[in-house]
């Protein structure tokens, strides 16, 4: 099977990055064949094997990334390096996917999905977890 260039790019851009919360979590790349007429919110429920009636909250991409970048940038030289990695991750997402959306599923253990369409119309993106008590 041929290597998937979208997944390769997303894995490379997210390698070693952790989403900060009460329990820092890595990003995992995914790709999912798009069902006819399927909206992104339904796709994330499918990729995460959540119940079909799970509440899904959509947040702006900037709402996810800006705090990460700004808080890290203000910390130290090491924080600035991490902030730059998040900027590069956002750039990779924008290069690989169209119509990027961010979805949150759950309340205490929140599954976070960054999802968009690949050039051939499938869903792809990154998922991580945020623990919020």
N, C-alpha and C positions, 0 to 999 in steps of 0.2 A: 504494500500500500504506500502511496506517495506521502511525503511529509506535507502537513498542512501549514502553509506559510503564515496564515493568520494566527493559528495557535502558537507556532514557533515564535512569532514576533511578540505576542502577548506574554508568553512564558518568559522570554528573555527580558522584557521590560519590567516584569514584576518579580523576577528572581531576587530572593533575599529581602524583599520588602514585606513588612508586617503592617496590618491595619491596627492602629492603636486603640485599645479599649481596656476594660478591666482584665482582659485576657487577649493579648496581641495575637493576631491570626494571620497566616499567610494568604496570599491570593492564589486561586486555582483557575486556570483557563478552562473554558468549555466551548463546545460547539454542538448545536442541536439543529437537526433538519427542521425547517420551517413548515408547519402545516398550513394548508391553504386558508388565507384570511386570519391566521392566528396573530393576536396582538402580543407585544413583548411581555406584558404582565402575566399572561397565561403561560407563555413559554418559560418564564422563571419558575412558576409553580411546577411545571413539568420537569425542568432540569434539576430542581432541588427536591423532587419527589414530595412536595408539600400537598396537603389536602386541597382539592379544587376550590373549596370555599374559604381558604385562608385569606385573611386581610392582607392586602398588598398596598404599601405606601410608595408613591413615586416622589423622589426628591430631585432637585436640579443637580446636574453634574458638578457645578461650581459649589453647591452647598456641601458636597462630599470632599472635594479637593482643596478649596480655599483655606479652610481651617487647618488642614494638615500642612499645607505649604507655609502659611503665615506663622503658625505656632513653631514649626521646626526652624524656619528661617531666623526667628527671633532668639533661638536658644544659644547657638554656638556655631563654630565653623563646621563641626560634625553635623549639627542640625541643618545648616545650609546645604551640605552635601546631600542629606536625606531629602530636603525640600526639592533639590534639583532632580533627584531620582523620581519623585512624584510628578514633577512637571514633565519629565521624559515619559513616564507611564501614561499620563494624560495625552501627550502627543502621539504615542504609539496607538492608543485606543482610537484617536481621531483619524489616524492614517489608515487603520485597518477596518474600521466599522463606520457605517452611516447611521445617523439618527440615534446616537448613544443616549440611553436612559439609565437612571439609577433607581432600583427598587429595593425596598426593605420589607422583609417578611418576618413576622414574629415580634415579641415584645422584650423579653429579658435576654434571650439568646437570639439576636437578630441576624438573619441571613441577609447579606448585602450583595446585590447583583448589579454589575455594570454590563449592560447588554446593548447590542446593536446588530445591524445586518451586515453580513459579509458581502463581498462583491458578487457572489453567486446567489444571494438571497437567503442564506441560512442565518440562524441566530448564532451569535458567538459573544464571548466576553470573559469577564472575570467574576469570581465569587469569593467572598470572605465572610467572616463572622465578627460581630460586635457583641460583647457581653455588657449589658447595661442594667445595673441593679439600682 
